[in-house]
Amino acid sequence: MQGSFEYKIDANGDEVVLAIDLDSTSTKALVRLDRYINWADILKLTENDPEAAYAAERLHTVLQHLGR
């Protein structure tokens, strides 16, 4: 079964708006994907790039919240 996953990015200067529309199948798949990502390795790789490290932490948080 393939789920629906649509997104829209609206960028204007420094402001970026991201809208994501997905069904429960895609949500569950993203939650499973979070389990496969080694976040410790990603944070180690981004230790010299604070913005990327912060973005990785926020993405991890979002994927965790999807699972609730």
Secondary structure as GFF3:
##gff-version 3
##sequence-region A 1 68
A	DSSP	beta_strand	5	12	.	.	.	ID=ss1
A	DSSP	beta_strand	15	22	.	.	.	ID=ss2
A	DSSP	alpha_helix	24	36	.	.	.	ID=ss3
A	DSSP	alpha_helix	39	45	.	.	.	ID=ss4
A	DSSP	alpha_helix	50	66	.	.	.	ID=ss5
###
